[in-house]
Amino acid sequence: MPYVPSLSIASLILVNLVPLAGVLFLGWNLSAIMVLYWSENVVIGSFNVFKMALAQGDPKPSSMRLNYKPVKAAHKGFMIVFFMAHFGMFTLGHGVFVFAIFGKQLPALAALIPAFLALCASHGLSFLINFIRKEEYKRVAFTTLFVQPYKRVVIMHLTIILGAWASIALDRPVMALVVLISLKILLDAFSHKKEHTRFAARPGDASPPSSYAPLKN
């Protein structure tokens, strides 16, 4: 089944318009935008933990394996904890960089809470629609999910940081922020489409074998 834009992509675009409204009507500056975009790492990593716990897909031969056997429930728990620690340190290091460079003119963090909650809602909606209702969890491998957030975060934030430096160099910061936010929307939409096209159901797909059951308590 080919990828078809849905409520999840609409919510993604709508949520990304919140920072735009903040810039145009609430006086948000570059610092606010950068901290908000950094906080999305926390949301992405949190939902990825749930995805890894539920994933049933068969790893490809080139995927990460433990002792040359597909990752099973006994290994999932350890690897999920490892992911949480490693991605947490990665996010913390990224946050130190963001706050050190862009945190000098940061507005009250309380002003960003509604935008952060909107990000949580958007990622949650995508999780329910695509991963659960469309049964992506039956097709995506645990090993794929283990590395996926790093790819998205690195590409996204390298682009954003370059755009941020460009906005500093321009004499029209509001216009530069509008361009930066527009770029973020385009990158998010592209990543969303690429990810869910990759995991979409195809004719002849069968349910995974029982040995790939979701992680249980």
C-alpha angles and dihedrals in degrees: 000000000000120000113270121191109249145170090293094060090044091053090047092056093043093051091049088056090064093077088047090056089047091055096044100040110015102042097245113173134205092275092058092049094048094048091047092051090048090052089059087071088068091052093047093048093047095053090044089061090058090046093052091050091053100038115122102168121128112252115239118241090257094050125106112280134184113228087345092293126113112266109265135184094277090060097036095073093054094044093048090053089047090051092050091052096043097042089043091056090045091052092045092052091048090049093052089054094047095047092044094052104029105020099084095090098031115149122224108304090225088071089063097050096089090051091048091050089050089055090051091050093049094050090044092053091049089049092053096042102040108022099036111022095036088042098233087153088072092057108033118083123231089233092056092053092048092068102025099089092055093057093049096044095047095048093042098048097041086057093045094048091050088049090048093054089049090052090053091054094052126085092222104062096172092056090045091053091050089054091046093051091046089053090051091052092052093048092048092049092048093048091046093051093045093049097047094041087056093051098038120123116261131199110278095023111150131202114268120258117270092251087076096061118152118269110275131200 
